[in-house]
Every structure is written in structure tokens, then in C-alpha cells.
Amino acid sequence: MSHPIDPRVQPKVAGFFDPETSTISYVVKDPSSAACAIIDPVLDIDYAAGRISTRSADMLIDYVKLNGLQPEWLIETHAHADHLSAAPYIQGRIGGKVGIGEHILTVQETFGKVFNEGTEFRRDGSQFDRLFKDGDTYRIGAMTAFVMHTPGHTPACTTHVMGDAAFVGDTLFMPDGGTARADFPGGNARTLFRSIRKILETLPHETRLFMCHDYSPNGRAVRWETTVGEERLHNIHARDGMTEDEFVALREARDKTLGMPRLIIPSLQVNIRAGHLPPADETGKTFLKVPINVL
């Protein structure tokens, strides 16, 4: 698989860690202009209290404004199950187009049924400004970004390559963290393995890889940047030499020990809508559903 990325282009990457969800959001600046992309922004929720806040998103907005940047894209690497997206909130304040992989339609169909959304919920991806196909390119200022469809964690997962940097979403973790789970509806461990190999065998060894999550294995400090070469040498689940069958056995056994993410119920209801809350009822109040014995 060839790609049009020039590894000599080195975008400036600023990471913002949200300790409540162990999520890293990014502002990625085109090295030759003020244009930038924002990747996987977090909207805060106090689930027990039913309160939304914008602390994490406002940090991104403040950084963009302080540095005189112009957001052109708000990228979701997938429909997250562990945090709500702040993309529409940020878009309303500083602009940018919201993009996600085209297979969000599959995710919308699956979870539209889980949450009994009814016919008024559109399952055509029209809540987003662009649906990316595998191999698509788009521009951030003068910089070309390249999209790789990397399913397995979810059907809609994508990796976004920008110069010498790639944003892998939940597909990979730091080498000592391994890989994403593959047991959500639409996930598949065998598919995940093939997506990981696609990333590691397509991109140059020196490509910088940026994670969407880090859970501080063995108590180390939070980290979110590594390289293709480091993953191929040291990833505990997917290093070179690990066979597909070995990976599937390891991944499926580990997934059986994992509980559901704390925020999966609110996150998916919001994120299949591109970060918008469900429509308010006739009194103007907004509610989230809790399906019982479904997930």
C-alpha cells in the first residue's frame, strides 16, 4: 500500500491528557502555516450528576487562540466508547470541519438499535462534515493528511497520517500497553491484528505514532508518543514475530477479563451523533437512555 505522505514534513504536535478518561487529544499544526487539526477532543461529563462541562475542550481552544492557529479539521479517529466528543462545541467557537471514517454508518446502525433511537435518528453519517474512505487525503494548510481504515477495535476506526506523524486512535497503545480491545459490537481481534500490521508495515520505522489513550502500565508516568520501529520491536501484543493466531488468542482472552468502560452508555449515544446531545423533549430537557442487559 503506497501513500502520498512526505516524512520530511514534521508537524508540531501538542498533546492534552484528560485524567478522567485517560484520553489524549491533539492539536496538530501545519509547519508552514497557522492551519491546524484537532484530534479526538473530549467533552467532560459528571455522569452521576448528569452535568456536562467544557474544561478539557476549553484548554484546546485556549491553546489554539494563544498560538494564533486556525482549525481546519476536527478529526474523530472513531466513535469513542469512553468519552464524549467535544467536536461540535469547538466547531461552534473556532471553526473547523468534523470528519470520521465512513464506516460510522455501521456503528450508527448497531447502536441506533441498542439505544432504540427510532426512525428520526439518521444512520447516514450526515451529522459529520466528511466521511473518510481508506486512502483519502485532505489538506491542513499546505500539509497533506492521509487516511488509513484500521478497523478491529470498532468498524469505523481510522489512522490519520500527517507528515512524519500518525494518529492511531485506540488501535495501538504504547509498546508496554499493547493494543485496544476488540470485543465491542462490531469489533474483531483478527481484523485488529491485520489493521495493526497495515500500520506497522506501511509507515516508515521513524514515523511518530500518537496514542489516543495511555493507562500508565506498571505505574509509569503517562506517555503517548512512540514510533513504528519501537512498536515493531517491543509491543507486548503485536511486535514483529507475533502470529495472527497468537494475537487473537491473547486478545480474546484478555478481553474476557475487561469490564465495560465507565462512560460507554453516554459516550456512544453522543458520539454516533458527532458529539451532539440527543434532541430535547417537549419541555426542553435532554435525556440519555440506559439500556438494561443489552451491552
N, C-alpha and C positions, 0 to 999 in steps of 0.2 A: 504493500500500500504506500503510494507516494503522497507527499503533502507539500503545499506551497510555502511552508514556513521558512524564514531565514533565521537560523540560530544566532546570527550576528546581531540581530535586533534584541536588545535587552531592556524590556520594560521595567519601570520602577514598581515594585510590589510592596504595598503596606498591608499587613495583616492585623485583624482586630479579633481578639479572643473573647468569647462570651462564656464565662464560667458556669452559668446556669445550665447550658446545653452542650458545653464543650465544643462549640462550633467556632470555626474561624471564617470570618468574612474578609473580603479583599477589595482594595481599590488598586486598580492596575492602570498605570499611566503610560501612554504612548511616549517613547523617549524623545520624539521630535516635535511634540505639540502639547497643548494643555488638555487634550482629549483623554478620557479615561473610561474604564468599565468598572462597575461594582458587581462583585460576585457573591452570591448566597447571603444577602443581608438578613439580619434577624430582627423580628418584632417580638418584644418581650410580653409575656403573659404570666400573671399570677393566677394559675388555674384554680386554686382553692377559692380565691376571692372573685374570680370571674372578671379580672381587670387587665386591660391592655395598656401597655406603656411603650414609649419610643426611645428609651435611653440608648440602647445599642445602635439604633438607626441614626439617632441624632449625632452620635460620635462620628459616624461615617460622613454625614452631611457637613459637620463642622470641619472635618479634615479636608473634604473637597473644597469648601469655601475658603479655608485658610490658605490652601495651596493654589488657589485660582484655577481649579480644574473644571472641565466641562464634561459631565457624564453623557456618554452617547449610548451606553448599554447597561442594563440591569440584567445580569445573567443568573438563571437558576440552573445548577448542574443537574437537578432532578426535583421531583416533588418530595420535599423533606418530610420525614415522619417524626422528627424530634424537635423541630422549632417552626414557628410561623414565619412566613416571608414578609419582609418589610418593603418589598419592591414597589407596590403602589403608593405607599406613604412617601418614599423617597422620590419617586417619579413626580408626585404632585408638588414637591418642593424644589427640586433642582433638575428635573427632566430625565431624559433617557428612555430608550425603548426596552420593554421587557421581553426576554427571549428564553425559550426552553426547548428541549428536544421534542420532535414531532410525535413520539410515542406517548406523550402525555395523554393523548386520546384514549389509549389503553388504560392508563391509570384512572382517568376520569370515569370511564365506563365501569371499571372494577369498583371504585369507591363511591361512585354515584349510587350503585346498588347497596353497598354496605351501609351507607348513611340514608338510604331511602330518599334521595334528593328529588325524585319526581321529574316530570317532563319539562318543567321550567328551567332545570339546570342543564346548560348546554354542554354537550360532551364532544365538541368540535375544536377545542383549543382556542376558540375565539376570544377568550379572556386575555390572551397573550398577544403581544405585537408581532412576534415572529416565532414560528415553529421550525427548528433547525433539523435538517436531514444530515445523515452521515456524509462527510466530505464537504459540507457547506463552508463557505468563507464569508466573513463580514469585516468591516473596517472599524477601527478605533483610531480616529485621526488618520495618520499615514501608515499605521500598523495593520497588517492583515492578521485576523484571527481565523483559526481552522477548527472545525467541529468533528469530533470522533464520537460515534454512537458506541457507548460502552455499557451495555445492559448487564443484568445479573443481580445486582442489588435491587434495582427496580427496572421495569421495561424502558423507562424514559431517560436513564442515566446518560450523560454526555461528558466528555472531556474536552476542555477548551484550551487550545494551544495558541500562545501569543508570543512570537519570537522564541526565545530560549526558555520560556516558562509554560508549564501546563498545569491546569487546574482540574483535578481528577474527581472532585466531589467525594462521595463515600466509597468509591470503587477500591481505592487503596488507602491504607493508613501508613504511618511511619514504619520503617522496617521492623522495629520491635513491637509494633501493634498489629501487624498482619494485614487483614483485609476486612471489608464490610461483610455483614451478614447477608444471607441470601434466602431467608425464609419468609419474607413478607409476601403477600399475594402478588403474583407476577414475577417474583424473584426466582433465581435458579443458580445453583452453585456451579454447574458445568458451564453455563453461559458466562458467569462471572469470571471463571478461570480464563476463558477464551478472550474476554474483554481485557483482562489484565495483561495477557501475553501480547495482545494487539498494541496496548500502550507501550509496553517494555521493549517490544521488538520493532516498533515503527519509529520511535523517537530516539535521537542520539543519546548516548550514555550520559553526556554532560547536561542534558535538559533538566532544568529545575522543576521539581514536582511540588505542588502545593496542595495540602490536605484540607478537607472540609471539617475534619474532627481530629482531636487528639485527647486521649484519656489517661495520659501520664502513666504508662505501664511501669510497674515496679517502683512507683513513687517519684520518677524523674520529673524534671521541670517540663512544662508544656513546650512542644516543638511542632512545627507544621511545614517545614521545608526540608526536602531531601533531593536526590537526583535519581534518574533512571538507573544509573550504574549502581548506586547504593541499594536500591530496591532489588535489582537482579542478583546482587551478591548476598544480601542479608535479610530480605523479607522473610519472616518466620513462617508465613503461609505460602508464599508464591515466588521464592527465589528460583533462579535457574537450576534445573535439575529436578524440581518438583513435578511429578507427572499429574496429568489431569485427574486420574482416578484417585491418586493420593490426596490431592487438594479437595476433591469432592467429599471424600470420606472424612477428612479433617474438618472441613467447613460445616458439613451437615451435623457431625457430632457436636461441634461447638455451638451451633445454632440452637440445638435442643436444650442447652443449658441457659439460654438467654431469655429474660423477661421482655415484655413489650416496653418500648420507650415511654417515659412518663407522659410525654405530651403528644403521643401518636393520635389520639382522638381529635383534639382541637387542631393539630397541625395539618392533618390531611384534609379536613373539611375546608380549611382556609386555603391551603396551597393548591388544591385542584382548581381553585378559583383565582389563581395567580396572585394570592395574597390578600384578596378581598374577603371581608367577613360575609357570612350568609345574609340574604336580604332581611331587613327588619320586618316585624309583623305589623298588623294594622295599628298597633299602639306606638310604633316607633322603636320597640325593643328588639334587640338582636339576641338570638339563642344558638347554642351549639348542641348537637344531639350526642347522646351516649348510647350506642347500640349495645345490647346485652348479649353476651355469649355468641358474638359474631366474629370478632378478630381472634 
